[in-house]
């Protein structure tokens, strides 16, 4: 296959696909029905034209028959006045009219037959057009219902073109939201660990605040260490109450308070 043939085939295929996508069966049915109505109108005009011609021939036949009757009457009057020559002339003209009348009757018969055929054809065509109109409306209603059902199903399932765009927008929004949440969490962790200074803090007192926090932390550590070693601040000892010396016990050394006295 040549390059031009392939290009032509591809173009025809794409054009056919585009036309098939753009075609609406309801519009096609309406157009076909309109064409049938136009054809039916032409048939009706044909029937009317044939009927008009038949009627015109009938009028001509009637006129010639009237003329023939008048010539017969004139011939009779000519015989009555012994004018055989006039009577012969009248009868001769009547004979010519009779020939024309016969030709017109043949033509009238043909036109009448043609009119009957066209009338029957018109009736059959009209019946087909009415049947097509009923079927057309049924198909249109069915197609409209199927189209509506398809759109509803696409909307419910989310596979429609518009719903697909909405779904993609929602997905992008969710992705951006998750990204912002992750970024905010990472910044919070960095600030909590001290790796990143809080941008909302007052810059003028940063050094002093850090120094005070350091001293406070060291003081807390030293106090806790002293408590663990038992070297906390000494407490005032309680006075030992004197009592009678029981038997078998030796008197203890005088207390520091006594010796001081």
C-alpha positions in Angstrom: 0.0 0.0 0.0 1.4 3.4 -1.0 1.9 6.2 1.4 -0.9 8.2 -0.2 -3.3 5.3 0.1 -2.5 4.9 3.8 -3.0 8.6 4.4 -6.3 8.5 2.6 -7.4 5.5 4.6 -6.4 7.0 7.9 -8.2 10.3 7.0 -11.4 8.5 6.1 -11.3 6.4 9.2 -10.8 9.4 11.5 -13.4 11.4 9.6 -15.9 8.5 9.9 -15.2 8.3 13.6 -15.6 12.0 14.1 -18.9 12.0 12.1 -20.2 9.0 14.1 -19.4 10.7 17.3 -21.0 13.9 16.2 -24.1 12.2 14.8 -27.2 12.4 16.9 -29.7 9.6 16.0 -32.6 11.8 16.9 -31.6 14.5 14.5 -31.0 11.9 11.8 -34.5 10.4 12.3 -36.1 13.9 12.2 -34.2 14.7 9.0 -35.3 11.4 7.4 -38.9 12.1 8.4 -38.7 15.6 6.9 -37.5 14.1 3.6 -40.3 11.6 3.6 -42.8 14.4 4.2 -41.3 16.4 1.2 -41.6 13.3 -1.0 -45.2 12.8 0.1 -45.9 16.4 -0.7 -44.5 15.9 -4.2 -46.7 12.8 -4.8 -49.7 14.8 -3.6 -48.8 17.6 -6.0 -48.5 15.0 -8.8 -51.9 13.5 -8.0 -53.3 17.0 -8.0 -51.7 17.8 -11.4 -53.0 14.6 -12.9 -56.5 15.3 -11.5 -56.4 18.8 -12.9 -55.4 17.5 -16.4 -58.2 14.9 -16.2 -60.7 17.6 -15.3 -59.5 19.8 -18.1 -60.0 16.9 -20.6 -63.5 16.3 -19.2 -64.3 20.0 -19.8 -63.0 19.7 -23.4 -65.1 16.6 -24.0 -68.2 18.3 -22.7 -67.6 21.3 -24.9 -67.1 19.2 -28.0 -70.2 17.1 -27.2 -72.2 20.3 -26.8 -70.8 21.5 -30.2 -71.7 18.1 -31.8 -75.2 18.3 -30.4 -75.5 21.8 -31.8 -74.3 20.6 -35.2 -76.8 17.8 -35.2 -79.6 20.3 -34.4 -78.4 22.6 -37.2 -78.3 19.7 -39.7 -81.9 18.8 -38.8 -83.0 22.4 -39.3 -81.2 22.5 -42.7 -83.0 19.3 -43.8 -86.3 20.9 -42.7 -85.7 23.9 -45.0 -84.4 21.7 -47.9 -80.8 22.8 -47.4 -79.1 19.4 -47.7 -75.8 21.0 -48.4 -75.8 22.8 -45.1 -77.0 19.7 -43.4 -74.1 17.7 -44.9 -71.6 20.4 -43.8 -72.9 20.3 -40.3 -72.7 16.5 -40.1 -69.2 16.6 -41.5 -68.1 19.0 -38.7 -69.8 16.8 -36.3 -67.9 13.8 -37.5 -64.6 15.7 -36.9 -65.7 16.6 -33.4 -66.5 13.0 -32.8 -63.0 12.0 -33.7 -61.6 14.6 -31.2 -64.0 13.5 -28.6 -62.9 9.9 -28.9 -59.2 10.9 -28.6 -60.0 13.0 -25.6 -61.8 10.1 -24.0 -58.8 7.9 -24.5 -56.6 10.5 -22.9 -59.1 11.0 -20.1 -59.1 7.2 -19.4 -55.3 7.2 -19.3 -55.2 10.2 -17.0 -57.8 8.6 -14.8 -55.8 5.4 -14.5 -52.7 7.4 -13.7 -54.6 9.4 -11.1 -55.7 6.2 -9.5 -52.2 4.8 -9.4 -50.8 7.9 -7.9 -53.6 8.1 -5.4 -52.8 4.5 -4.3 -49.1 5.3 -4.1 -49.9 8.4 -2.1 -51.9 6.4 0.4 -49.2 3.7 0.7 -46.5 6.4 1.1 -48.6 8.3 3.7 -49.1 5.1 5.7 -45.4 4.4 5.6 -44.7 8.0 6.7 -47.1 7.7 9.6 -45.6 4.4 10.6 -42.1 5.8 10.4 -43.2 8.8 12.5 -44.5 6.5 15.2 -41.4 4.4 15.2 -39.2 7.5 15.1 -40.8 9.0 18.2 -40.4 5.6 19.9 -36.8 5.3 19.0 -36.1 8.9 20.1 -37.8 8.4 23.4 -35.8 5.2 24.0 -32.6 6.8 23.0 -33.2 9.8 25.2 -34.0 7.5 28.2 -30.8 5.5 27.5 -28.7 8.6 27.2 -30.1 9.9 30.5 -29.5 6.5 32.2 -25.9 6.5 30.9 -25.2 10.0 32.2 -26.7 9.0 35.6 -24.6 5.9 35.7 -21.5 7.8 34.7 -22.2 10.4 37.4 -22.8 7.8 40.1 -19.7 5.7 39.1 -17.6 8.8 38.6 -16.3 7.7 35.1 -17.9 10.5 33.2 -15.7 13.2 31.7 -16.9 16.0 34.0 -16.9 13.7 37.1 -13.5 12.5 36.1 -12.2 16.1 36.1 -13.8 16.7 39.5 -12.2 13.5 40.8 -8.8 14.6 39.6 -9.3 18.0 41.3 -10.2 16.3 44.5 -7.2 14.0 44.3 -4.9 17.0 43.7 -6.4 18.9 46.6 -5.9 15.8 48.9 -2.3 15.4 47.7 -1.5 19.1 48.4 -3.2 18.9 51.8 -1.1 15.9 52.8 2.0 17.6 51.5 1.3 20.7 53.6 0.5 18.6 56.7 3.8 16.7 56.3 5.7 20.0 55.9 4.0 21.5 59.0 4.8 18.4 61.0 8.5 18.4 59.9 8.8 22.1 60.8 7.3 21.4 64.3 9.7 18.6 64.9 12.7 20.8 63.9 11.6 23.6 66.1 11.0 21.2 69.1 14.5 19.7 68.6 16.1 23.1 68.4 17.5 22.5 65.0 15.3 25.4 63.7 14.6 28.6 65.6 11.1 29.7 66.1 10.6 32.6 63.7 7.9 34.1 65.9 10.3 34.6 68.9 11.6 38.1 69.7 15.1 38.4 68.2 16.3 41.0 70.7 16.3 38.7 73.7 17.3 35.5 72.1 20.9 35.4 73.6 19.8 36.3 77.1 16.9 33.9 77.1 19.2 31.1 76.0 21.7 32.0 78.8 19.0 32.1 81.5 17.6 28.8 80.3 21.1 27.3 80.5 21.7 28.5 84.0 18.3 27.3 85.2 18.9 23.9 83.6 22.4 23.6 85.3 20.9 24.6 88.7 18.2 22.0 88.4 20.8 19.4 87.5 23.1 20.3 90.5 20.1 20.3 92.9 19.0 16.9 91.7 22.5 15.5 91.9 23.0 16.8 95.5 19.7 15.2 96.5 20.9 11.9 95.1 24.1 12.1 97.2 22.3 13.0 100.4 24.0 16.3 100.5 20.9 18.4 100.4 20.5 21.4 102.7 20.9 20.2 106.5 17.8 20.1 108.6 17.6 21.2 112.3 18.1 18.1 114.5 15.4 17.4 116.9 16.2 17.5 120.7 16.6 14.2 122.4 14.3 13.9 125.3 16.0 12.8 128.6 14.5 9.9 130.4 15.3 7.6 133.3 18.2 5.2 132.7 17.1 1.7 132.7 18.9 -1.0 134.5 21.7 -2.5 132.6 22.2 0.6 130.5 25.1 2.9 130.9 24.8 6.6 130.9 25.7 8.1 127.6 28.0 10.9 127.1 26.7 14.3 127.9 25.0 16.0 124.9 26.5 18.9 123.3 23.9 21.2 124.6 24.7 20.1 128.3 28.4 20.5 127.8 27.9 23.9 126.4 26.2 24.9 129.6 
